[in-house]
Amino acid sequence: MMLASLIAILMVGGIAAGFLARVNQTACRWLSLITVTIAFGIILFIWIDEGLSMTLTDSWLRDLYIPWIPSFGIAFHLAMDGLSLLMLALTFFLGILAVLVSWKEIQYRVGFFHFNLLWVLAGITGVFLTMDLFLFYFFWEVMLIPMYFLIGIWGHENKQYAAYKFFIFTQASGLLMLLAILALYFIHGEQTGIYSFDYFALLNTTLTPDTARWLMCGFLIAFVVKLPVVPLHTWLPDAHTEAPTAGSVLLAGLLLKTGAYGLIRFVLPIFPEAAASIAPIAMLLGVVGIIYGAVQAYSQTDFKRLVAYTSVSHMGFIMLGVFAFNELAMQGVVMQMITHGISTGALFIIAGVLYERIHTRDILRMGGMWKKVPFMGTVAMVFVMASLGLPGLGNFIAEFMTLIGAWQANKLLTIIATAGLVFATAYSLRIMQKVFLGKNIEGHGITDLSLREKFILVPLCIAIIWLGLFPQQVINTAKPTVANGSHAKNHAAIHNRTRTDNVQYTSAFDTERRKP
């Protein structure tokens, strides 16, 4: 029941924090922090319990199957493999920091803020764990609505516009995914006589090429909008710019990764042939995103908007690697998901810290900060160097592996993508030049990082350096999932044979799951 407890703890903690804030706002903040820390502790326990590395034969580490609505083939089915484990570790690590970074920034409707924050984390947790597609769509929506409130209530000047745009883009694309899920459900039921939303059952559905392409598009659009991929990216800069700091951290570090996770978990295993047929186009869109995002980032003057466009650029590497269809590129994708969440989340935190002190995000009004805030400048330098892919930091490992893997699939696109690293150097160095070097034109009086802010940013520094120097642990953990594009199909039978006592496939239950 550990998997269910992760979601339950966050949901109950969010409700409790909402009520507790009416009595004591500080206690509400502490409750949120303790709640996410407990969830993080559970993930670390599972990781350590598994010996910190897995082999291909024990890909699925935990499994929980409880019938929910048997007559419609809906079950509360959660399962964890190496990829889920890594994503959840990132989720709760950044979740702890999101609570800490909002400690002083959020001063009104504190209880409702922490309710939404914890429910976003609960939705993300559900997305990374659920193996029932009905439940997957449920959690996909759960993480959407609280984020809408985080942007729309605690955001900046144009928060309502940004929140509406975020909601419309993600909700519309999510509805297309729902239609694809329902179509897959009925097709599988007609073929087998058993109507089920179970992921492992649907993996074995036989689809004609045309049907597979149409259904894949339903999933694909939802995931590339969330990633996001050019030209479906326009909601992201607005949402990042207007969101509170904690909202930006969750958006960049986690919500974008649910799109990448969806590509790896659903698009490639369920529709392998259809995905292969669009691979050149998908890789091209990834390269366009790499170049376009980098050029746009260089042209921005708003610090948060600049960092937002770097996300568009970095997410292009994920599209490039996923559709390269080889293990090396896929390992790079997983590393990119983790390292981007850490480095970009840290840059958004630094932008928020600066905004609290000088009340502007315009980098043209900054400058000369290093002398006054050397600790902040040093930390910013680490993450700026990570963003441009400096060897020794985690982002370099991610991009290097992705490009080497992509080279095996398409040499021309890989060469063009490599040019994106040059643009990354330009916009990264521009951040340091405009913010921390040069002259302090405005004469801002500014203090260095507080103890709380150091406690937030120093672990991020340690994490990005550790991933750059010792990436093998992440590679080993993700290896079972990314070994090949048909991993899920290959292991569906193993998974069903090695269920825990919670998984009961009785003949009576199978009968109940037949056509509604």
C-alpha positions in Angstrom: 0.0 0.0 0.0 3.0 2.3 -0.1 2.1 3.6 -3.5 -1.5 4.5 -2.5 -0.1 6.1 0.7 2.0 8.5 -1.4 -1.1 10.0 -3.0 -3.3 9.8 0.1 -0.7 11.6 2.3 -0.5 14.5 -0.1 -4.3 14.8 -0.5 -5.1 14.5 3.2 -2.2 16.8 4.0 -3.5 19.4 1.6 -7.0 19.4 3.1 -5.5 19.5 6.6 -3.2 22.4 5.7 -6.2 24.3 4.3 -8.1 24.1 7.5 -5.1 24.6 9.8 -4.3 27.9 8.2 -7.5 29.4 9.7 -5.9 28.8 13.1 -2.2 29.3 12.4 -0.6 30.1 9.1 2.9 29.1 10.3 1.6 25.7 11.4 0.0 25.3 8.0 3.4 25.8 6.3 5.1 23.4 8.6 2.4 20.8 8.0 2.9 21.1 4.2 6.6 20.7 4.6 6.3 17.7 6.8 3.8 16.1 4.5 6.0 16.3 1.4 9.1 15.3 3.4 7.3 12.1 4.6 6.4 11.3 0.9 10.1 11.9 0.0 11.2 9.6 2.8 8.9 6.8 1.5 10.5 7.1 -2.0 14.0 7.0 -0.5 13.0 3.9 1.5 11.8 2.1 -1.6 14.9 3.0 -3.5 17.2 1.8 -0.8 15.1 -1.3 -0.2 15.6 -2.2 -3.9 19.3 -2.0 -3.5 19.6 1.3 -5.5 19.7 -0.6 -8.8 17.5 -2.9 -10.8 17.9 -5.5 -13.5 15.6 -6.0 -16.5 13.8 -9.0 -14.9 12.6 -7.1 -11.9 11.5 -3.9 -13.7 8.3 -3.4 -11.7 9.2 -2.7 -8.1 5.8 -2.2 -6.5 2.3 -3.1 -7.7 -1.1 -2.4 -6.2 -4.3 -3.6 -7.9 -7.7 -3.0 -6.3 -10.9 -3.3 -8.4 -12.8 0.0 -8.4 -15.7 -0.2 -10.9 -15.4 -3.8 -12.2 -18.4 -3.6 -14.5 -16.5 -1.0 -16.6 -13.1 -2.5 -16.2 -11.8 0.4 -14.1 -9.4 -0.5 -11.3 -7.2 1.4 -8.8 -4.0 0.1 -10.4 -0.7 1.7 -9.3 2.8 0.3 -10.3 6.3 1.6 -10.0 9.4 0.9 -12.1 12.7 2.6 -12.2 11.5 5.6 -14.3 8.6 6.2 -11.9 10.9 6.0 -9.0 13.2 8.6 -10.4 10.4 10.9 -11.3 8.8 10.7 -7.9 12.1 11.3 -6.2 12.4 14.5 -8.3 8.7 15.4 -7.5 9.1 15.3 -3.8 12.6 16.9 -3.8 11.3 19.9 -5.7 8.0 19.8 -3.7 9.9 20.3 -0.5 11.8 23.3 -2.0 8.5 24.7 -3.4 7.1 24.8 0.1 10.2 26.5 1.4 10.5 29.0 -1.3 6.9 30.2 -0.8 7.4 30.5 3.0 7.5 34.3 3.0 6.4 35.0 -0.6 2.8 33.8 0.0 1.1 36.0 2.6 -2.6 35.8 1.7 -5.0 32.8 1.4 -2.1 30.7 2.7 -4.2 27.7 3.5 -5.7 27.5 0.0 -2.3 28.0 -1.5 -0.8 25.0 0.3 -4.0 22.9 -0.5 -3.4 23.6 -4.2 0.3 23.0 -3.9 0.0 19.6 -2.3 -2.8 18.5 -4.6 -0.7 19.4 -7.7 2.0 17.1 -6.2 -0.7 14.4 -5.6 -1.9 14.7 -9.2 1.7 14.5 -10.5 2.3 11.5 -8.3 -0.8 9.8 -9.7 0.3 10.4 -13.2 3.7 8.8 -12.6 2.2 5.7 -10.8 -1.1 4.8 -12.4 -1.4 1.9 -14.7 -5.2 2.3 -15.4 -5.8 4.8 -18.2 -9.1 6.0 -16.7 -7.3 6.7 -13.5 -4.4 8.3 -15.5 -6.8 10.8 -17.1 -8.3 11.5 -13.6 -4.9 12.4 -12.2 -4.0 14.3 -15.4 -6.9 16.6 -14.6 -6.1 16.7 -10.8 -2.8 18.3 -11.4 -4.2 20.8 -13.9 -6.9 22.5 -11.8 -4.8 23.3 -8.7 -2.1 24.7 -11.0 -4.7 27.0 -12.6 -5.5 28.4 -9.2 -1.8 28.8 -8.2 -1.2 30.9 -11.3 -4.6 32.8 -11.3 -4.6 33.8 -7.6 -1.0 34.2 -6.5 0.6 35.2 -9.9 1.8 38.6 -11.1 0.3 41.3 -13.2 -1.3 39.3 -16.1 -2.0 36.2 -14.0 -5.6 35.8 -15.2 -4.7 35.8 -18.8 -1.8 33.3 -18.2 -4.0 31.0 -16.1 -6.8 30.9 -18.7 -4.3 30.2 -21.5 -2.6 27.5 -19.5 -6.0 25.9 -18.7 -7.4 26.1 -22.3 -4.3 24.6 -23.9 -3.9 21.7 -21.5 -7.6 21.0 -21.1 -8.3 20.9 -24.8 -5.4 18.6 -25.5 -6.4 16.4 -22.5 -9.8 15.9 -24.0 -8.3 14.6 -27.2 -6.4 12.1 -25.1 -9.6 11.1 -23.3 -11.2 10.3 -26.7 -8.2 8.2 -27.7 -8.4 6.3 -24.4 -12.1 5.6 -24.9 -11.5 4.4 -28.5 -8.7 2.1 -27.4 -11.0 0.8 -24.6 -13.8 -0.1 -27.0 -11.5 -1.6 -29.7 -9.8 -3.8 -27.1 -13.2 -4.9 -25.7 -14.5 -5.8 -29.2 -11.4 -7.9 -29.8 -11.2 -9.8 -26.5 -14.7 -9.5 -25.0 -13.2 -7.9 -21.9 -13.5 -4.2 -21.6 -10.7 -2.8 -19.5 -8.7 0.4 -19.0 -5.7 -1.6 -17.7 -2.5 -0.5 -19.3 -1.0 -4.0 -19.6 -4.2 -5.3 -21.2 -4.4 -2.5 -23.7 -0.7 -3.0 -24.7 -1.9 -6.2 -26.5 -4.6 -4.5 -28.5 -4.2 -5.1 -32.3 -4.7 -1.9 -34.3 -4.7 -1.2 -38.0 -2.0 1.3 -39.1 -4.6 4.1 -39.7 -6.4 3.5 -36.4 -3.1 3.4 -34.5 -2.0 6.8 -36.0 -5.3 8.5 -35.1 -5.3 7.2 -31.6 -1.6 8.0 -31.1 -2.3 11.6 -32.2 -4.8 11.9 -29.3 -2.1 10.9 -26.8 0.7 12.7 -28.6 -1.0 16.1 -28.7 -1.8 16.0 -25.0 1.8 15.2 -24.2 3.6 17.6 -26.6 1.4 20.5 -25.4 2.4 19.8 -21.8 6.1 19.3 -22.8 5.7 21.8 -24.7 6.8 21.4 -28.4 6.9 24.3 -30.9 4.4 25.6 -32.1 2.2 24.4 -29.2 4.4 26.1 -26.6 2.9 29.6 -26.4 1.1 29.0 -23.1 4.4 28.3 -21.3 6.2 31.7 -21.3 3.1 33.4 -20.0 2.4 30.8 -17.3 6.0 30.9 -16.1 6.3 34.6 -16.1 3.1 35.2 -14.2 3.2 32.3 -11.8 4.5 32.6 -8.2 8.0 31.2 -7.7 6.7 27.9 -6.4 4.4 27.6 -9.3 7.2 28.2 -11.8 9.3 25.5 -10.0 6.5 23.0 -10.3 5.8 23.9 -13.9 9.4 23.7 -15.1 10.5 20.9 -12.8 7.5 18.6 -12.9 4.5 19.4 -15.1 6.6 19.5 -18.2 8.1 16.2 -17.3 4.6 14.5 -17.3 4.5 15.2 -21.0 7.9 13.5 -21.5 6.8 10.6 -19.3 3.7 10.2 -21.3 5.7 9.8 -24.5 7.9 7.1 -23.0 5.2 5.3 -21.1 2.3 5.4 -23.5 3.1 6.6 -27.0 6.0 4.4 -27.8 4.9 1.1 -26.2 1.2 1.2 -27.2 1.8 2.6 -30.7 5.3 1.6 -31.7 4.8 1.4 -35.4 2.8 4.6 -35.6 5.4 6.4 -33.5 8.2 5.1 -35.8 6.4 6.4 -38.8 6.3 10.0 -37.5 9.8 9.9 -35.9 11.5 12.1 -38.5 8.8 14.8 -38.1 9.0 14.6 -34.3 12.7 14.9 -34.3 12.5 17.9 -36.6 10.1 19.6 -34.3 12.5 18.9 -31.4 15.3 20.5 -33.3 13.1 23.5 -34.2 12.3 23.9 -30.5 16.0 23.7 -29.5 17.0 26.5 -31.9 13.8 28.6 -31.6 13.7 28.4 -27.8 17.4 29.4 -27.5 17.0 32.4 -29.9 13.9 33.6 -28.1 15.6 33.2 -24.7 18.4 35.4 -25.8 16.0 38.2 -26.9 14.1 38.4 -23.6 14.6 41.1 -20.9 12.2 39.6 -18.3 14.3 37.2 -16.2 11.5 34.6 -15.8 10.5 34.8 -19.4 14.0 34.2 -20.5 14.3 31.1 -18.3 10.9 29.9 -19.6 12.2 30.0 -23.2 15.2 28.0 -22.1 12.8 25.3 -21.1 11.3 25.3 -24.6 14.8 24.8 -25.9 15.8 22.0 -23.5 12.5 20.2 -24.0 13.4 20.0 -27.7 16.2 17.6 -26.7 13.5 15.3 -25.2 11.6 15.1 -28.5 14.9 14.5 -30.3 15.9 11.7 -28.0 12.5 9.9 -27.5 12.0 9.5 -31.3 15.6 8.5 -31.9 14.5 5.0 -30.8 17.6 3.8 -29.2 18.6 3.2 -25.6 21.4 5.7 -25.3 19.2 8.6 -26.5 16.4 7.5 -24.1 18.8 7.4 -21.2 19.8 11.0 -22.2 16.1 11.9 -22.2 15.6 10.6 -18.6 18.7 12.5 -17.5 17.4 15.6 -19.2 14.1 15.3 -17.4 15.8 15.2 -14.0 18.6 17.7 -14.6 16.4 20.3 -16.3 14.0 20.1 -13.4 16.8 20.9 -11.0 18.7 23.5 -13.0 15.7 25.4 -14.4 13.9 25.2 -11.1 16.9 26.7 -9.4 17.0 29.6 -11.9 13.4 30.4 -11.3 14.1 30.4 -7.5 17.0 32.8 -8.1 14.6 35.0 -10.2 12.1 35.0 -7.4 14.7 35.8 -4.8 15.9 38.8 -6.8 12.3 40.0 -7.4 11.6 39.9 -3.6 14.6 42.2 -3.1 14.5 44.7 -6.0 10.8 44.2 -7.2 11.7 43.9 -10.9 12.4 41.0 -13.3 13.9 43.3 -16.0 17.5 42.2 -16.4 18.3 45.6 -18.1 17.6 47.2 -14.7 20.0 44.9 -12.9 23.7 44.6 -13.0 26.7 44.6 -10.7 25.1 42.3 -8.2 28.0 40.0 -7.6 29.9 42.4 -5.3 26.8 42.7 -3.0 25.6 39.2 -3.2 28.6 36.9 -3.9 27.0 33.8 -2.6 23.9 34.2 -4.8 26.2 35.0 -7.7 28.2 31.8 -7.2 25.1 29.7 -7.0 23.6 31.4 -10.1 26.9 30.7 -12.0 26.6 27.0 -11.2 23.1 26.8 -12.7 23.9 29.1 -15.6 26.8 26.8 -16.5 24.5 23.8 -16.1 22.0 25.3 -18.5 24.6 25.8 -21.2 25.8 22.2 -20.7 29.2 22.6 -19.0 31.0 19.3 -18.5 30.9 18.1 -14.9 27.3 19.1 -14.4 24.2 17.0 -15.0 22.9 18.8 -18.1 26.0 18.0 -20.0 25.5 14.2 -19.4 21.9 14.5 -20.5 22.5 16.4 -23.7 25.7 14.5 -24.7 23.9 11.1 -24.4 20.9 12.4 -26.3 23.0 13.7 -29.1 25.1 10.6 -29.4 21.9 8.5 -29.5 20.2 10.8 -32.0 23.3 10.7 -34.2 22.5 7.0 -34.9 19.0 8.0 -36.1 19.5 11.2 -38.0 22.9 12.8 -38.5 21.7 16.1 -40.1 19.2 16.9 -37.4 21.8 16.0 -34.7 24.3 18.5 -36.2 21.7 21.2 -36.2 20.6 20.4 -32.6 24.3 20.6 -31.6 24.3 24.2 -32.8 21.6 24.9 -30.2 24.3 24.4 -27.5 26.1 27.4 -28.9 22.9 29.5 -28.6 22.6 28.1 -25.0 26.0 29.5 -24.2 25.0 32.9 -25.5 21.8 33.3 -23.5 23.4 31.7 -20.4 26.3 34.1 -20.4 23.9 37.0 -21.0 22.2 36.2 -17.7 25.5 36.5 -15.8 26.5 39.6 -17.6 23.2 41.5 -17.2 22.4 40.4 -13.7 25.6 39.9 -11.8 28.4 41.7 -13.7 28.7 45.2 -15.2 27.5 48.3 -13.4 24.7 48.6 -10.8 22.9 51.3 -12.8 19.8 51.4 -10.6 21.8 51.5 -7.4 19.8 48.6 -5.9 20.5 47.9 -2.2 20.4 44.1 -1.9 21.2 41.5 0.7 22.7 38.1 0.1 20.9 34.8 0.5 19.3 34.1 3.8 19.7 30.8 5.7 16.4 29.5 4.4 17.4 30.4 0.8 20.7 28.8 1.2 19.0 25.7 2.5 16.9 25.7 -0.8 19.7 26.4 -3.3 22.7 24.5 -1.9 21.0 21.0 -2.1 20.1 21.9 -5.8 23.8 22.7 -6.4 24.9 19.4 -4.8 22.3 17.5 -6.9 23.3 19.0 -10.2 27.1 18.4 -9.5 26.4 14.9 -8.3 24.4 14.0 -11.4 27.3 15.4 -13.6 30.0 13.4 -11.8 28.1 10.2 -10.9 25.2 9.7 -13.3 25.5 5.9 -13.3 23.0 5.4 -10.5 20.3 7.2 -12.5 21.3 5.3 -15.6 21.1 1.9 -13.8 17.7 2.8 -12.3 16.1 3.9 -15.5 17.7 1.1 -17.6 14.9 -1.5 -17.4 12.3 1.0 -18.7 14.4 2.5 -21.5 16.1 -0.7 -22.6 14.1 -0.7 -25.8 11.0 0.9 -27.3 8.9 -2.2 -26.7 9.9 -2.6 -23.1 6.3 -2.5 -21.8 5.1 -5.2 -24.2 8.0 -7.4 -23.3 7.3 -7.2 -19.6 3.5 -7.2 -19.6 3.5 -11.0 -19.1 6.2 -10.9 -16.5 4.3 -8.2 -14.6 1.1 -10.2 -14.6 2.9 -13.3 -13.4 4.7 -11.5 -10.5 1.8 -9.5 -9.0 1.6 -9.1 -5.3 -1.2 -10.5 -3.1 -3.2 -7.4 -3.9 -3.6 -8.5 -7.5 -6.4 -11.0 -7.8 -7.6 -12.1 -11.2 -10.5 -14.4 -10.4 -12.8 -15.8 -13.0 -15.7 -14.0 -11.3 -13.9 -10.7 -11.7 -13.1 -11.4 -15.3 -16.8 -12.1 -15.9 -17.8 -8.8 -14.3 -15.4 -6.9 -16.5 -17.0 -8.1 -19.7 -19.0 -5.7 -21.9 -20.8 -3.1 -19.8 
